[in-house]
Amino acid sequence: MDRFVFLLSAGLARGAVLALFALSLVIVWRTARAVNFAQAAMAVAAVYAAFAVTAATGSYWAGLLTGLAAGALLGALVERGLMRRLPAHAPLPGIIVAIGLVMVLQAGLAIAFGPEHRPMQPPFSQRPFIIGGVPVLSPYDLFTLGAAAAVMAALALLFNRSSLGLRLRAAAFAPETARLLGVRVPRMVTLGWALSCAAASLAALLLVPAELGLNPHAVDLLFVNAFAVAVIGGLDSPAGALLAGIGVGLLVSLVTGYASASAAPLAVLALMTLVLLVRPGGLFAPKEARTA
């Protein structure tokens, strides 16, 4: 029972990071109707910027803000410099360009910083609290949960309770109508990419200190699991990303604890396959997405 409680608490923190990264994929899908397969490489580049600033200043918080800003800037630059020039209704060129961008970014980071893992110190202790003799969440896990929850709540308010969020959704779902109503659609798409990459960068910044460290491939597995989360929850559903992220995080933690780490990706793949057979649009996709 003690082991079960510990694995549940660890899975909760992992699930929050998964949910945040999956939400970043949902954002770019909802604003540009595209899946950014370069999201992991772009997030890692932002983490390297945060790492450099933290090393130069000694301040984790300065590095965190730099990483978020770098992620948002990189997302905007990629959209304006690459994705905007591709055919709007053909997904294949975007996928090819994204894969090429992954190769360029990861190779460039390896050349500039080396392929080895660089440890990143978290701002809080990773020693778990002991409650009733059972190790549960650590101070850093609580920080991770709080940061992810705060960002997801802020994004939910932005998209559902603000005029800017309405313009972002209109630019994605009805661009021609939105243009007629005075919405600057290209600007909204750029903003969507910036928000998406900033959220992905935060997820990577929360993950890396708890893993082996920073290297050009540090976020690859996070992207794979988060993409599965987005598919399971529904690419059109931010709430689905949140709930599926927590669920997959718990699943990965339990399978890793009771079986092995190598079995966890198979469990996620099996869950995604089952969901696609039952609900091709995702568990929490809107009705229109499921019946299209």
N, C-alpha and C positions, 0 to 999 in steps of 0.2 A: 504493500500500500504506500509506503514511504517513497519507493521508487516511482510509482505511478504519479503521485502528487508532484514530485520533482520534475518528471518529464512533462507533465501538463504545464507547469509554470515556465519551463524552458521553451516549450512549444508556443506559448502565448507571446513571448517576446519575439521569437522567430516569425510567428504569424503576422505580427504588426509590421515588421520590415517587409515581408512578402506582400502584404496588403498595400503598403505605400508604394512599392515598386509597380505592382499590378495596376494601381490607380493611375500611375504615370502613363502606362500604356493605354488605359481607358481614356485619359484626357486627350492624348494625341489622336486616338481613334474618333472620339466625339467631335473634335475640332477640325480634323483634316481627313477623316475617313481613311486612315492609313495606319499600318502597324510599323513602328520604328524598330527594325531589327538591329540598329546600331545603338540602341538605348544603353546597353551595358558598357560598351566602349566609351561612349560619351560621358557616362556617369563616372567611370574610372578616371578619365582625363580631368574631370572636375575635382575628384578626390586627390589626385596628384597636386593640383593647384592648392588645395586646402593643406595638404601635407607640407608643401614648400613654405607656405605662409606660417604655419604653426612652428616649423623648424626655425624660421627666421625670427619670429616674434616671441616664441615661447607661449603663445596664447592659443588654446584650443578653440576658443570662441571666435577669434579673428579668422582662424582657418576655416571654421564652420561657415561663417558668413561669406568668405571668399569662395568656398566650394559651391554654395548655393548660387552666388552671382555668376561664377564661371559656368555652371551648368545651364543657367538661364541664357547667358550670352551665347554659349555654344549651340544651344537649341535654336535660338533665333538665327544665328549665322548659317547653320545647316539648312534650315527651311528656306531662307532667302537666297542663299548661294547655290543650293543643290536641288532641293525638292520642288521648289517653285518652277524650276525650268523643265520639269519632266511632264509628260502627258498626264492630264488630270484624271482620265478614266481608264488608264492602263496600269494595273498594280505591279506588273513584272519589272518595269524599269526602276521603280522605287525600291523594290526588293534587291535588285542587283546593285544599285548605287549604295544602299545601306550596307550590304555585305562588303562591298569595296571599301566603304568608310571604316568598317570594323577593322579590316586588315591594315589600313593606313594608320589609324589611331593606335592600334596595339603594337604595330611594328615601330612607330615613332616613339611611343612611350618606352618600349624595350631598349631602343637605341639611346634615348636621352637619359633614362634612369636605371637601366639594367633590368634583367628578368627576375632577379631575386626578390623574395618577400621582404618588405620593410615594415617592421612593427609600428603600429600606431597606438599611442597611449590614450585610453579613454579618459574622460573628465571625471569619472566617478569610479569607485571600487567595483570590481567584478566578483567580489566575494559574496556569496548568497547569504541572505538572512536565514537564521535557523529558528523555525517556529515549531514548537513541540517536538524537537529533535529532527525535524525534516528540513533540508535545505530548499529554499524557494527562490524567489526573485532576488537579484542583486540590485544595489543602487543604480548600476548602469542599465540593467533591464528596465527598471522603473523609469529612468530617463528616456530610454528608447520607446517605451509604451506611451509616455506622456508626449514626447515630440511627435511621434507618428499620429497620435490621436488629435493633437492640436492642429497639425497641418491638414489632416483629412477633414476635420470639422471646418477649418477656414475655407478649404476648397469647396466643400458642400454648400457653405453659405454663399460663396462667390457665384457658383453656377446656378443655385436655386433661388437666391434671395436678392440678387443685384441685377441692375440693368446691363452691366458688363457681361455677366454670365449669360443673360438672355441673348446678347449680341453674339457671344461665342457660340452658343448652340444654334442660333439662326444661321450663322455663317457656315456651319457644318452641314446642317440638314436641309436648308433651303437657300443656297447662296445667291441665286438669281433674285429671288424675292427679297432677300436681305439687302442686296444692292439697291433695289428700287426703293427701299425704305430708308436709305441713307447709311447703311452699315458698311464700313470699310472692311470688306471681307478679307483681303490679303493681310491687313494689319491684325485682324482677329486670329487668323491662322498662325501667323508668326507668334502672337502672344500665347496661343495654345501650345505651340512647340516649346516656347520658353518655360511655361509653367510645368509642362510635362517633364522636361529634362531637369529642372530644378528639383522636382519631387523625387525623380530617380536618383539624383545626386545625393539628396538627403538620406534616402534609403541605403545607398552605398556607404555613405559616411557613418551611418549607424551600424552597419554590418561589419565593416572591415576591422575595427578594433577588437571585435569579439571573435574573429576568425584568425587565420594564420598571419595576416598582415596584408600589406598593399603590394600588388604586382599587376602587370597589364591584364591578367586574366582573373583578377580577384572577384569580379562580379558576374562571371559567365554563368555559374550555376544558379545564382540568384535570378538572372534574367530567364533562364529556362523554367524554373519553378514559378516565377511571377507570370510568365506568359501562360503557363498551364492554369494558374489561378484566374487570370483574366478570362480565359476561355471557359473555365468551369463556372465562374460567376456571371459571365456575359460581357462582351466587349462594350456594350452600351450601358452597363449598369455600374456606377460607382459603388452603390451599396453591395452589389454582388462581389466586387473586388475586395471590399472590407470583410464580408462574411466568409467568402471562399478563402481569403488569405489566412484568416484565423484558423479555419478548418484544416487547410493544407499544412499550416505550421504545426498544429497539434498532431496531424497524421505523420509528418516527417519525424517529429520528435519521438513519438511512440514507436514507430517502426525502427528507428535508429536505436532506441534504447532496448527494445525487446528482441530485435532481429539483428540487423547490421546496417551500417551507413550505406553500403552498396545496394541494399534492398529498398531504401527510401525512394530513389527516382523511379523504380519499377512500380511502387505503390501509387505515386503521383500519376504516372502514365496510365495505370489501370483505372484510377478514379476519373481521369479526364476522358478516357475512352468510354467508360460507362455513361458519363454525363452526356457526351456527344451522341451516343446511341439513343438516349432517352429525350434529351433536350438539346438539339443541335445548336441553338442560339445561346445556350448557357442557362443555368438554373434560374437566374434572376433577370434574364433578358426581357425587355418589353414585348408585349404580344406581337407587335409588328415585326420585330426582329426574329421571333420564332417562326412566324408563318411566311416570311418572305421567300 
